[in-house]
Each structure stands twice: as structure tokens, then as C-alpha cells.
């Protein structure tokens, strides 16, 4: 039976508090009444999630947590205490993040990308926002132009860090940001380069594919830095276009026309927006 993961267990007996489930090693765990299905049979197998209740006892649930052991997720801080922070991960008991595992002091009401693991010393499921400490850094099995799954972590001075395929940490440089991204967003991306020091450069587009001319690229970059909106359109004052983008109105109209055809932006009466 594995804490922090889904387990397929057999129903062994019913009690006043719920039903007991058992694994192949005959370890038992209680599924409380509130999660017991209306119809079941002794010997029937069920898939449940197993974690520790408020008294640190293993307990089963049919609720779906927002993260499982060994994975990353973007979670909200419900409250903090003198011991650390407590995150909403979709279960009755909040997920604990000790101060030592906080990249920066967590604030109630804010959300953070965290990694959940089983602490060997305490036997408890805990989380860490020091995600860099839990990513793989050796024998990186990635190739240039490989399409990957990304989880955006946080902005840096150079761009945005992202978890790659739930294994590695990479960087999307600011000049590669042609769409609006925020921490916690999951998206597809591409490996631009794996450096000799193990650092991974990412791109949101495959290199050499769907490239756009420099002026359109500049408009996308400015849009990304302005929350995906610019109050400019084909009827805007040429001087305002030049002030904001350092390009002529003719060049601007040609660029946004191309971006619109590629469905990268929408054009409205009040301006242009990233798709």
C-alpha cells in the first residue's frame, strides 16, 4: 500500500465507521462511510487514494487529489502557522509545507507550484516549493526540437522557469514569449537546447517552424509584456503606434494582418489581444 498514490484494494469487511480495504500484503486501511459506495460486495476491488488523516493514520478516500506523490502541481495556500503553510490539494486534510521547503515565505491566498513527496523521517506527505531540488539534473533524456509537457513555475530575470515532463527544469527566455503565460499554466513546448552544464533552454514553438517576420515578433513580445493587450488597431494614430512600437503604421498593419491570419491575435475596436 502506497501513501500519496492511488491503490487498487480489496474490500474485506464492513464496520460502523466504514469499510476496510486490504492490499496483497494484507495491510488494511479504512474507507470512511462518507466515501463508501451504495452498492458493494466483500472481495470487490476498489481504486482509492491513500493518505494520512488528522491523527496521522492511513485512510482511504474516493476524492481526487490535485497532486499525487512524486508530482508537481499549482496549489493555493489556505493558511499559514508558526510551523509552515497548508495547501488546498482537494482533500479534507491540507498539505503541509514546512518553512525549510519554501523557496520564499508563502503567503495565505497565493498559489505556488510545489512538489509533493513522502518525508522518510516523519513518514508524512509534505510539499516543497523548492522545485529545483527535486528535478533530475543528470543523464537528461531530451533532444533538440522534442515536444514536451510544461508546467510554468515562476518568472525569473531571464524569463520563466518550467517543469518539463514532470522530470526536469528548463527556462523559457523572455524573447521566446510570444503568448501570455502565468505560473501554474500547463502547456506544450519544445526543447531548444540542452546545454553542457545540464541547463535546458525551451521554446513555445518548434525551431524553424511557423517563424514570423521581426515586426510581428516584436508585437507579440510587447503584447506578452502587457497582459496580452495593446490599445492599437488599424485606425490608431500613426504617432501612437510609433511611440509604442517604434514602427510605422503601414508596417504595423501588415504585421497584425499576418498575426491575425495565423490566429495569434484578435483585432477589436479597442485594440489587439493575444489568443
C-alpha positions, 0 to 999 in steps of 0.5 A, a space after each residue: 500500500 502506497 501513501 500519496 498514490 492511488 491503490 487498487 484494494 480489496 474490500 474485506 469487511 464492513 464496520 460502523 465507521 466504514 469499510 476496510 480495504 486490504 492490499 496483497 500484503 494484507 495491510 488494511 486501511 479504512 474507507 470512511 462511510 462518507 466515501 463508501 459506495 451504495 452498492 458493494 460486495 466483500 472481495 470487490 476491488 476498489 481504486 482509492 487514494 491513500 493518505 494520512 488523516 488528522 491523527 496521522 493514520 492511513 485512510 482511504 478516500 474516493 476524492 481526487 487529489 490535485 497532486 499525487 506523490 512524486 508530482 508537481 502541481 499549482 496549489 493555493 495556500 489556505 493558511 499559514 502557522 508558526 510551523 509552515 503553510 497548508 495547501 488546498 490539494 482537494 482533500 479534507 486534510 491540507 498539505 503541509 509545507 514546512 518553512 525549510 521547503 519554501 523557496 520564499 515565505 508563502 503567503 495565505 491566498 497565493 498559489 505556488 507550484 510545489 512538489 509533493 513527496 513522502 518525508 522518510 523521517 516523519 513518514 508524512 506527505 509534505 510539499 516543497 516549493 523548492 522545485 529545483 531540488 527535486 528535478 533530475 539534473 543528470 543523464 537528461 533524456 531530451 533532444 533538440 526540437 522534442 515536444 514536451 509537457 510544461 508546467 510554468 513555475 515562476 518568472 525569473 530575470 531571464 524569463 520563466 522557469 518550467 517543469 518539463 515532463 514532470 522530470 526536469 527544469 528548463 527556462 523559457 527566455 523572455 524573447 521566446 514569449 510570444 503568448 501570455 503565460 502565468 505560473 501554474 499554466 500547463 502547456 506544450 513546448 519544445 526543447 531548444 537546447 540542452 546545454 553542457 552544464 545540464 541547463 535546458 533552454 525551451 521554446 513555445 514553438 518548434 525551431 524553424 517552424 511557423 517563424 514570423 517576420 521581426 515586426 510581428 515578433 516584436 508585437 507579440 513580445 510587447 503584447 506578452 509584456 502587457 497582459 496580452 493587450 495593446 490599445 492599437 488597431 488599424 485606425 490608431 494614430 500613426 504617432 501612437 503606434 510609433 511611440 509604442 512600437 517604434 514602427 510605422 503604421 503601414 508596417 504595423 498593419 501588415 504585421 497584425 494582418 499576418 498575426 491575425 491570419 495565423 490566429 495569434 491575435 484578435 483585432 477589436 475596436 479597442 485594440 489587439 489581444 493575444 489568443 
